Amino acid sequence: MANFAKPAGPRFSVEVYQNEYLPEDGREVHAVVTVTATGGSAALRSAGAGPSAAVALMVDCSGSMDYPPVKMRNARDATAAALDALRDGTRFAVIDGTHVAREVYPGGGRLAVADATTREQAKRALRRLSAGGGTAIGTWLRLADRLLASADVEIRHGILLTDGRNEHESPEELRATLEACAGRFTCDARGVGTDWEVKEVTAIASALLGTADIVADPARLTDDFTAMMETAMGKEVADVALRVWTPAGAVVSYLKQVAPSVEELTDRRTEAGPRAGDYPTGSWGDESRDYHLCVTVPAAGLGQEMLAARVSLVVPRPGGTARNLDAQGLVRAVWTDDLTASTAINPQVAHYTGQAELAQVIQQGIDLRKAGDMDGATAKLGRAVQLARVSGNADTAKLLAKVVDVVDASTGTVRLKAKVTEADEMTLETRSTKTVRVKK
């Protein structure tokens, strides 16, 4: 079933895939909820328009960016290319990030308005960037937050590049910054080279509902920055939330995004009235994402049925109100003594359960390998190879093959490679949460 929003901007639809049948004592209902936004970006692009937006570009200028010197040059070139991808009228700023944050352009606590003149001025300012100092990423994000908050715009977005570990502030300080910035702007994070910490970069992207990736070769930064900015310019609706209503006695056990990547949303719930909660999903352009919802329902007798959950899309507003995007899906529960019906696993649910496990065992395998537990790492990464094969996740299978020698993918029999490059291991870790969609 699918319901569509009015044609102003993108139209949203919600589809629910589930096996609604439960055995007599069954209490756990699983569903994959597919949310799709269509019809917005193409029309806006053809009209040369789009929603109002502000972007902050945060460039690591710590001392390590000079080793080798080409890294700093590539970062300047990539940022310049991102500026070229800005839509005219977009507010923007460039931030020099070291152990402090400094406005490179336009300065004075302001945002510039993108046009041919301001882009050229910003590029001239970029040429003066040089490497020196330490790394305190929280200061960059707080400055970006202040600048972005100064603009009355619909979309607020950050792009952050780092090449090193966050050594000049504590993990607690960075965590506090991420909590303060969450919900205020989205942010894509990139690690260049191999001297940065994967968990730091992925935590930034996760908290701020953006993407994370590795750019092992600095020469690839320009293409990556251009693509990131083009995607950001395609966003049309910010702060979309999945609102889940459950009846009396039913509770949401968990909700996670499962495509295009695995992202846990359960703990991000904010209450939205009686028996309803909002789960943030960030900004949307023309795209589709899948979510795995698990609801625990009260016990019921054979032949009974109930609405286990209602999922809708809203844009929350201050004061507890919300703009409804006119799209919803229903999750049902029906109790039956038909063993065939109640034990069948919906293909979408089965697929994404495997994808979530795949992301988990890759992370566990890498952590065990780093800790020196080679037997444990082999078992976990072998399971990952098996899951990647079953689900058809060819991209992850290729990344795994750079870390293990595959003896038999069907049984998950592997051997750890004696020599693994740091770039290959970091790429596998960074991209471990990326999933392949189920064929419907």
C-alpha positions in Angstrom: 0.0 0.0 0.0 1.3 3.5 -0.8 -0.1 6.9 0.0 1.3 10.0 -1.7 1.8 13.6 -0.6 0.6 16.6 -2.5 2.7 17.6 -5.5 4.4 20.6 -3.8 8.1 19.5 -3.7 8.8 15.8 -3.6 6.0 13.3 -3.1 6.6 10.8 -0.3 5.3 7.3 -0.2 5.4 4.5 2.4 5.3 0.8 1.7 5.3 -1.9 4.3 6.6 -5.5 3.8 5.9 -8.0 6.5 4.5 -11.4 7.5 1.6 -10.3 9.6 0.9 -13.9 10.9 2.0 -14.8 14.5 1.7 -18.1 16.3 -0.6 -18.3 19.4 2.1 -17.1 21.8 3.8 -14.7 19.3 4.4 -11.2 20.4 7.1 -9.8 18.1 6.1 -8.2 14.8 8.7 -7.3 12.2 8.3 -5.1 9.1 10.5 -3.4 6.5 9.2 0.1 5.8 10.3 1.5 2.5 10.1 5.3 2.3 10.5 6.9 -1.2 10.6 10.6 -2.2 10.1 11.3 -5.9 9.3 14.1 -8.4 11.1 17.0 -6.8 14.7 17.4 -7.9 14.2 17.0 -11.6 11.6 19.8 -11.7 13.7 22.0 -9.5 16.9 21.5 -11.6 15.1 22.2 -14.8 13.8 25.5 -13.3 17.3 26.3 -11.9 15.8 26.6 -8.5 15.7 24.7 -5.2 15.0 25.2 -1.5 17.0 27.7 0.4 20.2 26.1 1.7 23.4 26.9 3.7 26.6 24.8 3.6 29.7 24.9 5.8 32.9 23.4 4.4 35.3 22.3 7.1 38.9 21.6 5.8 41.5 20.0 8.0 44.6 22.3 8.0 46.5 20.5 10.8 50.2 20.0 10.4 49.8 16.4 9.2 48.1 17.7 6.0 51.6 18.7 4.8 52.7 15.0 4.8 52.9 14.7 1.9 52.4 18.3 0.7 50.1 17.1 -2.2 47.5 16.3 0.4 46.9 20.0 1.3 46.9 20.9 -2.4 44.3 18.2 -3.1 42.2 19.4 -0.2 42.2 23.0 -1.6 41.4 21.8 -5.1 38.6 19.6 -3.9 37.0 22.4 -1.8 37.2 24.7 -4.8 35.4 22.1 -6.9 32.7 21.8 -4.3 32.2 25.5 -4.4 31.6 25.2 -8.2 28.9 22.7 -7.4 27.0 25.2 -5.2 23.7 26.4 -6.5 23.5 30.2 -7.0 21.9 31.8 -3.9 23.1 29.1 -1.5 24.7 30.5 1.7 28.1 29.1 2.4 31.3 29.4 4.5 34.7 27.8 4.5 36.3 26.8 7.8 40.0 26.2 8.5 40.2 23.4 11.1 43.1 22.8 13.4 43.2 22.7 17.2 40.9 25.8 16.8 38.4 26.7 14.1 38.9 29.8 11.9 36.6 31.3 9.3 38.5 31.4 6.0 35.6 32.9 4.0 33.7 35.2 4.1 34.6 35.9 7.8 33.1 38.1 10.4 30.6 35.4 11.6 28.7 35.7 8.3 27.8 33.4 5.4 28.4 34.4 1.8 25.8 34.0 -0.9 27.0 31.9 -3.8 27.5 33.6 -7.2 30.4 33.9 -9.6 32.0 36.6 -7.6 31.8 35.0 -4.1 33.0 31.7 -5.5 36.1 33.3 -7.0 36.8 35.2 -3.7 36.4 32.0 -1.8 38.9 30.2 -4.1 41.4 33.0 -3.6 41.0 32.6 0.2 41.5 28.8 -0.2 44.9 29.3 -1.9 46.2 30.9 1.3 45.4 27.9 3.4 48.5 26.1 4.8 49.0 23.2 7.2 50.0 23.7 10.8 48.6 23.0 14.3 46.6 20.2 15.9 43.2 18.7 15.5 40.1 19.5 17.6 37.1 18.6 15.4 34.5 19.6 17.9 35.6 23.3 17.5 35.1 23.0 13.7 31.6 21.6 14.1 30.6 24.3 16.7 31.7 27.1 14.4 29.8 25.5 11.5 26.7 25.2 13.7 26.9 28.9 14.7 27.3 30.0 11.0 24.6 27.7 9.7 22.2 28.8 12.4 22.6 32.4 11.3 20.8 31.7 8.1 17.0 31.5 7.7 17.1 28.5 5.3 15.4 25.2 4.8 18.5 23.0 4.4 21.6 23.2 6.6 24.6 21.0 5.6 28.2 20.5 6.5 31.1 18.8 4.7 34.0 17.8 6.9 37.4 16.6 5.9 40.1 15.3 8.2 43.3 13.4 7.9 44.2 12.7 11.5 42.9 11.7 14.9 41.1 14.1 17.1 44.0 14.5 19.5 43.5 18.0 20.9 40.1 17.5 22.6 38.8 14.6 24.7 36.3 12.0 23.3 33.8 13.4 25.8 34.2 16.9 24.3 33.6 15.7 20.8 30.6 13.6 22.0 29.1 16.6 23.7 29.5 18.7 20.5 27.8 16.0 18.4 24.9 15.9 20.9 24.6 19.7 20.7 24.7 19.8 16.9 22.4 16.8 16.3 19.2 17.8 14.5 20.6 21.3 13.7 22.4 20.4 10.5 23.4 17.3 8.6 27.1 16.5 7.9 29.1 14.3 5.5 32.5 13.3 6.9 35.5 12.1 5.0 38.9 10.7 6.1 41.8 11.3 3.7 44.8 9.0 3.8 45.1 6.4 6.5 46.1 8.2 9.7 42.6 9.1 10.9 40.4 7.1 13.3 37.5 5.3 11.5 35.2 5.3 14.6 35.6 9.1 15.0 34.6 9.9 11.4 31.7 7.4 11.3 30.4 8.7 14.7 30.3 12.2 13.3 28.4 11.2 10.2 26.1 8.9 12.3 25.2 11.6 14.8 24.6 14.2 12.2 22.7 11.9 9.8 25.3 12.2 7.0 27.6 9.9 5.1 31.1 8.7 6.0 33.8 7.4 3.7 37.5 7.0 3.2 39.4 8.7 0.4 42.7 6.8 0.7 44.2 8.5 -2.3 44.1 12.3 -1.9 43.9 12.6 -5.7 40.3 11.4 -5.5 39.2 14.2 -3.2 37.9 16.4 -6.0 35.6 13.9 -7.5 34.3 12.9 -4.0 33.7 16.5 -2.9 31.9 17.4 -6.1 29.6 14.4 -5.7 28.9 15.2 -2.1 28.0 18.8 -2.9 25.8 17.8 -5.8 24.0 15.4 -3.5 23.6 18.1 -0.9 22.2 20.5 -3.5 19.6 17.8 -4.4 18.1 17.8 -0.8 14.7 19.5 -0.7 13.1 18.6 2.6 15.0 18.8 5.9 14.3 17.3 9.3 12.0 14.5 8.1 11.0 12.2 10.9 9.4 8.7 10.9 6.5 8.9 13.3 5.6 5.5 14.8 2.3 5.2 16.6 1.5 2.0 18.6 -1.7 0.9 20.4 -2.0 0.5 24.1 0.3 -2.4 25.3 2.5 -2.3 22.2 6.0 -0.9 22.2 8.7 -0.3 19.6 11.5 -2.7 20.3 13.8 -1.1 17.7 13.9 0.9 14.5 16.9 1.0 12.3 17.6 2.3 8.8 18.8 -0.7 6.8 19.3 0.8 3.3 21.3 2.3 1.8 23.3 1.8 5.1 22.6 0.4 8.6 21.9 3.2 11.1 20.5 2.6 14.5 17.6 5.0 15.3 16.0 3.4 18.3 17.6 5.6 21.0 16.9 8.8 19.0 13.2 8.7 19.6 11.5 11.8 20.8 7.9 11.5 22.2 5.2 12.9 19.9 2.0 12.6 21.8 0.2 9.6 23.2 1.8 6.4 22.2 3.7 8.0 19.3 7.4 8.8 18.8 9.5 10.5 16.1 12.7 9.1 14.7 14.9 11.5 12.8 15.9 10.7 9.2 17.6 13.9 8.1 17.3 15.6 4.8 15.7 14.1 1.6 16.0 14.6 -2.1 14.7 12.2 -4.7 15.7 8.9 -3.1 14.5 5.7 -1.3 15.5 4.2 2.0 14.4 1.1 4.0 13.8 0.8 7.7 13.4 -2.3 9.9 10.8 -1.9 12.5 10.2 -4.4 15.4 7.2 -4.0 17.6 6.3 -6.1 20.7 2.6 -6.5 21.0 0.3 -7.8 23.8 -0.5 -11.5 23.7 -3.8 -12.4 21.9 -5.9 -15.4 21.1 -6.1 -17.3 17.8 -8.1 -15.6 15.1 -7.6 -12.1 16.7 -5.9 -9.3 14.7 -4.7 -5.8 15.5 -3.0 -2.8 14.1 0.5 -3.2 15.6 1.9 0.2 14.4 1.1 3.1 12.1 4.1 4.7 10.4 3.8 8.2 9.0 6.2 11.0 7.8 6.3 14.4 9.4 8.5 17.4 9.7 8.4 18.4 13.4 8.1 22.0 14.3 8.8 24.0 17.5 6.1 23.8 20.0 5.2 20.2 19.4 3.4 20.7 16.1 4.4 19.0 12.9 3.9 19.2 9.1 2.4 16.0 7.9 3.8 14.7 4.6 0.6 12.7 3.9 2.2 9.3 3.6 1.7 6.4 5.9 1.9 2.6 6.2 0.2 0.1 8.5 1.8 -2.8 10.3 -0.6 -5.6 11.3 -0.6 -8.6 13.6 -2.8 -11.7 13.0 -2.7 -14.7 15.3 -3.1 -18.1 13.6 -2.6 -21.8 14.3 -1.5 -22.2 10.6 2.2 -23.2 11.2 3.2 -22.5 7.6 1.8 -19.0 7.7 3.2 -18.1 11.1 6.7 -19.4 10.6 7.2 -17.9 7.1 9.8 -15.1 7.2 9.2 -12.2 4.9 12.0 -12.0 2.3 12.7 -8.3 2.9 12.9 -8.8 6.7 15.1 -11.8 6.3 17.4 -9.9 3.8 17.9 -6.9 6.1 18.3 -9.0 9.2 21.3 -10.6 7.4 22.6 -7.2 6.2 22.5 -5.8 9.8 24.4 -8.9 11.0 26.9 -8.5 8.2 27.8 -4.9 9.3 28.1 -6.2 12.9 30.4 -9.1 12.3 32.7 -7.1 10.0 33.2 -4.6 12.8 33.7 -7.3 15.4 36.1 -9.1 13.1 38.2 -6.0 12.5 38.3 -5.2 16.3 39.4 -8.8 17.1 42.1 -8.6 14.5 43.4 -5.4 15.9 43.3 -7.0 19.4 45.4 -9.9 18.2 42.6 -12.5 18.4 43.2 -14.1 15.0 40.9 -17.1 15.6 38.0 -14.9 16.6 38.7 -12.5 13.7 38.7 -15.4 11.3 35.4 -16.7 12.5 33.7 -13.3 12.4 35.1 -12.3 8.9 34.2 -15.8 7.6 30.6 -15.3 8.7 30.7 -11.9 6.9 31.9 -13.5 3.7 29.0 -16.1 4.0 26.4 -13.3 4.6 27.8 -11.2 1.7 27.5 -14.1 -0.6 23.9 -15.0 0.5 22.7 -11.4 0.2 24.4 -10.6 -3.1 26.4 -7.8 -1.5 29.2 -7.9 -4.1 30.8 -4.6 -3.1 31.3 -5.8 0.5 32.5 -9.2 -0.7 35.2 -7.5 -2.8 36.4 -5.5 0.3 36.4 -8.6 2.4 38.5 -10.4 -0.2 41.3 -7.8 0.4 41.4 -8.8 4.1 40.9 -12.6 3.9 41.6 -15.4 1.5 38.2 -17.0 0.7 38.4 -20.8 0.8 34.6 -21.5 0.6 32.2 -18.5 0.6 29.2 -20.7 1.1 30.4 -22.1 4.4 32.3 -18.9 5.4 35.7 -20.7 5.4 38.4 -18.1 5.2 42.0 -17.5 6.1 43.3 -14.1 7.3 45.7 -12.6 4.8 49.2 -12.3 6.2 49.6 -8.8 4.9 46.8 -6.3 4.7 47.2 -2.7 3.8 45.9 -0.1 6.2 43.9 1.4 3.5 42.1 -1.8 2.7 41.3 -2.5 6.3 40.0 1.0 6.9 37.9 0.9 3.7 36.3 -2.3 4.9 35.6 -0.9 8.3 34.3 2.5 7.0 32.0 0.9 4.4 30.9 -2.0 6.5 27.4 -0.5 7.1 26.6 0.0 3.4 23.9 -2.5 2.3 22.5 -3.9 -0.9 18.8 -3.6 -1.4 16.6 -6.6 -1.6 15.0 -7.4 -5.0 11.3 -6.8 -4.5 
